[in-house]
Amino acid sequence: MVLRGILFLLFEIAIIKYGKGQNGQNGDNTTAEIPLLNNQNMPLVALFDTTKLNEVLKTAIQKTVEDAMNEMIPRIKQAVIDDIGYEPGRKKERPAFTASLTSERNLGAYEVVIFDKIWLNMGGAYDQNTGRFTAPKTGLYSISTTVMSYSRSHLHCDLWKNNEKLVRAFGTKYSTGTLNVVMALKMNDTVYVKHTVDTEKIYGDHRSTFSGYLISE
């Protein structure tokens, strides 16, 4: 108990001495005077070197402040982005994408066409794994697709919004079907190209494409 009391007293004095040194009121913050009593109960003063204790406390305080700031800064930054809709200091990007089909493939009935090569994906709203564009914000969009049929083959594809079929494209014997649509999308609406009949072959070599961009909010 006596040792604990002495350590606590040293801790308190080190904080006081360190604070005085920081404010310029006392340039010496490496020692502390500890009031004691001798065997005759006469007041004495013992001088303790608190240099190491001060350094430990200084490091602990700085680490606590740094940890708190490192935790708060990302939260503050995200709160600002959530409030204004984009990151300050960064040019506000308009959602836009262009993707194409690398190689020919057989499409089954009601299979989504996955345009695997991305040429542009501002805002990251097109998913090359699913072939779907998800509107990152509500607005008016321009959506286009071109699909090319293979030799001696027909190709039937539709443009879909969520679970709704919109317009249709058709190609036969190395011909293309092209769709250009302006549509109103709400945030998180999805747009994609889906094959509609039994197995047919779509031409690749970047001749079949899918693209879109935000016209206005």
N, C-alpha and C positions, 0 to 999 in steps of 0.2 A: 504493500500500500504506500509506503514511504517513497519507494522508487517511482511508482506511478505518479505520485504527486509531484515529484521533482521533474519528471519528464513533461508532465502537463504544464508546469510552470515555465520550463524552458521553451516549450512550444508557443505559449502565449507571449513570452518576452521576445522571442525571435520574430514573431509577426509584427509586434510593436516596433522593434528596432528596424526591421526591414522596411516597414511603412515610413518611418521617419527618414531613413536614408533615401527613399525614393522621392520624398517631397522636398528634399534639400534642407531639412531642419537639423539633421544630424548626419554628418558625413560618415561617421564610424558606425557601421552596423554589423561588425564582426565580433563584438563582445557584449556581454550583458552583466549587470551587477545584480547579484542574488542576495537578499537580506537573510542573514543567519543569526543564530544565538550560540554563544560559547557555553562552556560548562557553568560559568557564573551568571548565565542569562544576560550577558552583556551583548549589545548589538555589534555584529561584525558584518563585513561585506566580503563575499567571495566573487572573484572575477572569472566568468566562464567564456571560453571561445565558442561562438555560435556560427562560425563561418560555414561549416559543413551542413549544419541544420538549416541555415538560411538558403543554401544552394538547393537542398532537398525540397524545401517549401516552395522556393521560386519555381523549380522545375514542375512540381505538382500543380501549382496554381496555373502556370502557363499551359500545361497539358490539359487541364480541366477546361480552360477557356477555349483552346484550339479544338478540343473534341466537341464542345458545345456549338462552336461556329461551324465546324464541318458538318454537323448534323442539321443545323438550321438553314444554311445557305441553299442546299438543294430544295428544301421544302419551300423556302421563300421564292426561289426561282420558278418552281412549278406552279405556285399559287399565282404568280404574275402571268405566266403563260396561259393558265386556265382562265384568268380574268380577261385578258386582251386578245387571246386567240392565237398568238404567235410569240416567238422568242424575241425580246428587245435586242436591237443591234443587228439582227439578221433580216435580210430581205425577205419580205413576205412572199412565199411561193404560191403560184397558182397551180392547182392539181392538173397534171397532164401526163399522159403515158402513150407509148407506142411499143408494140410487141409483134413478133412474127413467128412463123412456124419453121423450125430448122429443117425438118425432113418429113417426107410423106408418111402417112399412117392410116391404118384402117380404123374407121369410126363405127362404133356400135349404135344401136337405136338409143336416142335421147342421151347421148354422151356429150359432155361439155368439151369444146375444143380448147385445148391448152396451148396457147401461144407461148413457147418456152424461151424465146430470145427477147430480152428487154433492151430496147434502144433508148428509151426515155421513161423515167418513172418519178416525176417530181411529186413529192409528198408521199411516195411509197404506197399508193392506194391500189395499184395493180398487183395481184398475187400470181406469180408465174407457176406456182404449184397447183393452183385450182383453176386458173384461167379467168378469174373473176376480178372485176373492178368494183371497189366499194367506195361510194361517194364519201369523202371526208367532211363535206359540209353541204348544206342545202343550197341549191342554185340551179342555173340553167346550163346544161352540158351539151357538147357536141360529141357524138359517138359514131365511129365509122368502122366497118369491117369489109375485107375483101377475102373471099374464099375461092380457091382454084381447084377444079375437078381434075381427075387423072384421066389418062387415055382410055377410051372405050368405057367410060364410067360416068354416071350422073352424081351430083352432089347437092344435097338439100340441107340448108342450115337456117336457123332462125336466131334473131336477136331477142334475148330475154331480159326482163327487168324483174328482179325478185322471182316470183313464181308465175309471172305473166308473160306470155308470148306476144311479141310486138310485131315485127316485120320479118319477111322471109327473103332468102337469097338462093339462087339456083345456078349451077354451072354444069356443063357437059363437055367431054372430050377436050380437055385442056383449055376450057373457057372459064371465065371468072364471073362471080356474082358479087356485086358491091352494094353496101347499104350505108347511107349517110343520114343520121337522125339527130334532130335537136330535141332534147327531152328535159323535163323538170325532174330533178332527183332530190330526195330528202337525205339528210345525213344517214349513212349506213345502208342506203339502198344499194343493191348489187346489180351489175349489168354483165352479161356474158353471152357467148355464142354457143348454141347447142345444135348438134346434128339431130335430125328428126325421124329418119326412116331406118330400114335395115342396113346392114353393113355396107359402107361405101368408103372410097379412098379419097383423102384430101392431099393435094400437092403441097410439098414443103419448099425448100430452097428459098425461104423468105418471100415467097410469092403470095402467101396467105397472111393477112395482117389484121391487127385489132388495135384501135387507138381511140383516144378521147381527151377532152380537156374542158375545164370550167370556163364558160363564157362570161357569166356574171352571177353574183350572189343575190 
